[in-house]
């Protein structure tokens, strides 16, 4: 499968997944709101399995499994024996970790929250007991999906989360019918409400994993248990996994400090739930652009590395960064311009939207650098180097930690969430710069001069495009206009602002005859074909 077709397939699945995910979040916000003690308690509990899943997905799977599966595919049996052993080992590890984590639910809530209300703390623990079992299914979903990706079967992993979203939407609607909406206060919560809300979230994760298993079987890859792990290269993978685990665990340690800081604002100000919803909006362009386009490139870069085609690898690194930059620059500008109406989609009042918008903008500052980091970091993984990413992640984590502690000591509660998000973005930019320098030292000159100049051109053209979108918001009445009168109006306003920004951006690219515009148009045409 070519890069264009693979990217298009991932983008289509990701778009459908993200759109249904946004609808899922809207229904959840209607049920329990985005600002308040109950939504923050649920947000902390439901984030626990996701946090551990990130360690597995971003660390061990991406950094270790994908390159190993690419190499195993060259074996006589296409790597089927290796995959059976890998799945067995993964299921055993994930099951054990899930059991331990569930038993430690109260300790994990203490670790990730700083709630001043005993009732809120107790509610978060109740949610956690139902949410943490998601961990096993997240882990198996990630393992199966990354193996399929490594074998150039990108569609199932991108499309399966839609099932999760539909199951969750149905369950949250049942919650609203049974218990009403806007249940942001702690009063009135009982075991049945906790079961329906948290149980629904877990059932959705189970459903998406089951669906991916069906796709796996249809792909003709045997799905069986094999406990004969000797000879599958566990020693080599273990060394790589040690560094990737340490890398992602640093991120989780920083996340704990961030969570402890943000939860102190829970109640009247934007806190954990608002930050998660802002992150969800941020992840829409990240997933649609960076993951959809970057994932096929990572597979090809891994192939170049395995075949020692170093010049082709360098060319793909530069090309992937330019392609990602073309889209991420305008995405960041457009969403920043639409930050307030976009936040209104995930809040029940204009005031809550205005509180959430700065958090979203602070995250978006790092969207373009994260596209660059995605490529650079995975190039290290393609070379079997997990130690160097650990080094530049140490720097990033230390900087986030220091900045978060400064924020906690000096920023008022109403601005804590936005300040923590900005600290993360600034640290990510520094991490990207360091990672690029270290990659150049490892494999020699990258030939990225033209790439950096292209990114500068994109930024210069995206600034007036974003201002045009912001002008549309102001003409529509700004904070007092129709775009903040409801969730639907917020969505329509965001679409109008985004469309305006994109059209102006494309117009400027055409006026200045940017060569990348022709490449983008050809890419779209190939995907449509």
Buried (B, 14 or more C-beta within 10 A) or exposed (E): BEBBBBBBBBBBBBBBBBBBBBBBBBBBBBBBBBBBBBBBBBBBBBBBBBBBBBBBBBBBBBBBBBBBBBBBBEEEEBBBBBBBBBBBBBBEBBBEBBBEBBEBBBEBBBEBBBBEBEBBBBBBBBBBBBBBBBBBBBBBBBBBBBBBBBBBBBBBBBBBBBBBBBBBBBBBBBBBEEBEBBBBEBEEBEEEBBEBBBBBBBBBBBBBBBBBBEBBEEEEBEEEEBEEEEEBBBEEBEEBBBBBBBBBBBBBEBBBBBBBBBBBBBBEBBBBBBBBBBBBBBBBBBBBBBBBBBBBBBBBBBBBBBEEBEEBBBBBBBBBBBBBBBBBBBBBBBBBBBBBBBBBBBBBBBEBBBBBBBBBBBBBBBBBBBBBBBBBBBBBBBBBBBBBBBBBBBBBBEBBBEBBEEBBEEBEBEBBBBBBBBBBBBBBBBBBBBBBEBBBEEBEEBEBEEBBEBBEBBBEBBBBBBEBBBBBBEEBEEBEBEBBBBBEBBBBBBEBBBBBBBEBBBBBBEEEEBEBBEBBEEBEEBBEE
